[in-house]
Amino acid sequence: MSYPQNLVVPYRGLIPSGIFPGRMIRIQGRVLPSALRFAVNLQCGPNTEPRDDMAIHFSPQFDSHKVIRNSLQNLMWGPEESLGFFPFSPGQPFELIILCEATHFKFAINGQHYTEFEHRMAFQRVTHITVDGDLELTSVRFEDPPPEIVPGGTTIAPSSGYIMPMAYDPSPAIYPSVNPPAYTAYAPQYQYEPQQTYVVQNQSGGGLGKYGSAAVGAAAGMALGGLGGYAISNALHHSGSSSCSDSD
């Protein structure tokens, strides 16, 4: 399956079907060699000037070597979180995964669990994702957990706390200088329907703060048979962090 390449930054995209427990957002790109900072925001609306509320503001800052996590409500920042090591390098590619759980977001960087961020507002309010700052953006994908098939053929939604399976693409274009993410096989006793993957491509050609409409493509994800389900192998643990810095 091919994915859109070289998305326009600043980027703004509608999140198809919104955010819910089990939904995963996979962001791939490359940090610019002279990067100072960039930001990934899950917003409760499309506006950037002024900003709509943000459920999560995730901003690596290269001058301080901190990854800021924060929320924005009514144009006011909440308490910052910034504890943890700094996992990004100027000029290097990266993959950032955001997984929504019932009480918090989980973050993985280059295949390793990084941190968690407790919900400060209802995740159901999130409608858009924005990405800006000193990076090249390769792709933004939305991946859903497959439904569970119970005896009798009834389909039910995955239970809370479900570990999101991932289809790993070991493309050297994405991981030329970092080790591929390590995944652990996830082998449930029931069958899977194909995973659904949504690819969103920004079509903006404007400058900072000017965005085109996002084209949303829905395509069936690869069937998990043969490959099995995959989940991040690292034990998930809680780490805090923050810093109030907006990249707009």
Solvent accessible surface area in square Angstrom, and as a share of the most:
residue,aa,sasa,rsa
1,M,136,0.61
2,S,106,0.68
3,Y,51,0.19
4,P,21,0.14
5,Q,106,0.47
6,N,127,0.65
7,L,11,0.05
8,V,51,0.29
9,V,42,0.24
10,P,12,0.08
11,Y,0,0.00
12,R,57,0.21
13,G,1,0.01
14,L,85,0.42
15,I,4,0.02
16,P,18,0.12
17,S,95,0.61
18,G,16,0.16
19,I,9,0.05
20,F,62,0.26
21,P,49,0.31
22,G,3,0.03
23,R,1,0.00
24,M,1,0.00
25,I,2,0.01
26,R,6,0.02
27,I,0,0.00
28,Q,8,0.04
29,G,5,0.05
30,R,76,0.28
31,V,1,0.01
32,L,56,0.28
33,P,91,0.57
34,S,97,0.62
35,A,8,0.06
36,L,112,0.56
37,R,73,0.27
38,F,0,0.00
39,A,0,0.00
40,V,1,0.01
41,N,0,0.00
42,L,0,0.00
43,Q,0,0.00
44,C,25,0.15
45,G,8,0.08
46,P,50,0.31
47,N,77,0.40
48,T,11,0.06
49,E,131,0.59
50,P,95,0.60
51,R,16,0.06
52,D,32,0.16
53,D,23,0.12
54,M,0,0.00
55,A,4,0.03
56,I,1,0.01
57,H,0,0.00
58,F,0,0.00
59,S,0,0.00
60,P,0,0.00
61,Q,10,0.05
62,F,16,0.07
63,D,95,0.49
64,S,56,0.36
65,H,116,0.52
66,K,94,0.40
67,V,2,0.01
68,I,1,0.00
69,R,0,0.00
70,N,0,0.00
71,S,2,0.01
72,L,7,0.04
73,Q,67,0.30
74,N,126,0.65
75,L,106,0.53
76,M,142,0.63
77,W,72,0.25
78,G,25,0.24
79,P,100,0.63
80,E,70,0.31
81,E,42,0.19
82,S,27,0.17
83,L,128,0.64
84,G,49,0.47
85,F,129,0.54
86,F,37,0.15
87,P,30,0.19
88,F,11,0.04
89,S,56,0.36
90,P,69,0.44
91,G,20,0.19
92,Q,67,0.30
93,P,18,0.11
94,F,4,0.02
95,E,2,0.01
96,L,0,0.00
97,I,3,0.01
98,I,3,0.02
99,L,20,0.10
100,C,2,0.01
101,E,11,0.05
102,A,47,0.36
103,T,91,0.53
104,H,35,0.16
105,F,1,0.00
106,K,27,0.12
107,F,1,0.00
108,A,3,0.02
109,I,9,0.04
110,N,30,0.15
111,G,1,0.01
112,Q,105,0.47
113,H,13,0.06
114,Y,9,0.03
115,T,1,0.00
116,E,19,0.08
117,F,1,0.00
118,E,110,0.49
119,H,42,0.19
120,R,67,0.25
121,M,20,0.09
122,A,54,0.42
123,F,25,0.10
124,Q,124,0.55
125,R,106,0.39
126,V,1,0.00
127,T,52,0.30
128,H,27,0.12
129,I,0,0.00
130,T,0,0.00
131,V,0,0.00
132,D,2,0.01
133,G,31,0.30
134,D,42,0.22
135,L,7,0.04
136,E,80,0.36
137,L,2,0.01
138,T,31,0.18
139,S,2,0.01
140,V,0,0.00
141,R,12,0.04
142,F,0,0.00
143,E,5,0.02
144,D,20,0.10
145,P,15,0.09
146,P,1,0.01
147,P,37,0.23
148,E,20,0.09
149,I,32,0.16
150,V,47,0.27
151,P,136,0.85
152,G,86,0.83
153,G,54,0.52
154,T,79,0.46
155,T,76,0.44
156,I,75,0.38
157,A,80,0.62
158,P,33,0.21
159,S,78,0.50
160,S,87,0.56
161,G,47,0.45
162,Y,15,0.06
163,I,81,0.41
164,M,2,0.01
165,P,1,0.01
166,M,5,0.02
167,A,22,0.17
168,Y,64,0.24
169,D,60,0.31
170,P,87,0.55
171,S,30,0.19
172,P,104,0.65
173,A,90,0.69
174,I,27,0.14
175,Y,19,0.07
176,P,87,0.55
177,S,70,0.45
178,V,42,0.24
179,N,127,0.65
180,P,76,0.48
181,P,9,0.06
182,A,62,0.48
183,Y,36,0.14
184,T,72,0.42
185,A,80,0.62
186,Y,63,0.24
187,A,86,0.67
188,P,36,0.23
189,Q,177,0.79
190,Y,66,0.25
191,Q,140,0.62
192,Y,47,0.18
193,E,76,0.34
194,P,57,0.36
195,Q,4,0.02
196,Q,77,0.34
197,T,7,0.04
198,Y,39,0.15
199,V,22,0.13
200,V,0,0.00
201,Q,73,0.32
202,N,5,0.03
203,Q,116,0.52
204,S,4,0.03
205,G,81,0.78
206,G,33,0.32
207,G,42,0.40
208,L,117,0.58
209,G,26,0.25
210,K,139,0.59
211,Y,36,0.14
212,G,23,0.22
213,S,89,0.57
214,A,29,0.22
215,A,42,0.32
216,V,66,0.38
217,G,36,0.35
218,A,79,0.61
219,A,43,0.34
220,A,65,0.50
221,G,8,0.08
222,M,92,0.41
223,A,67,0.52
224,L,10,0.05
225,G,68,0.65
226,G,88,0.85
227,L,96,0.48
228,G,32,0.31
229,G,2,0.02
230,Y,58,0.22
231,A,5,0.04
232,I,36,0.18
233,S,53,0.34
234,N,59,0.30
235,A,89,0.69
236,L,75,0.38
237,H,99,0.44
238,H,115,0.52
239,S,27,0.17
240,G,18,0.17
241,S,3,0.02
242,S,6,0.04
243,S,19,0.12
244,C,63,0.38
245,S,12,0.08
246,D,50,0.26
247,S,19,0.12
248,D,77,0.40
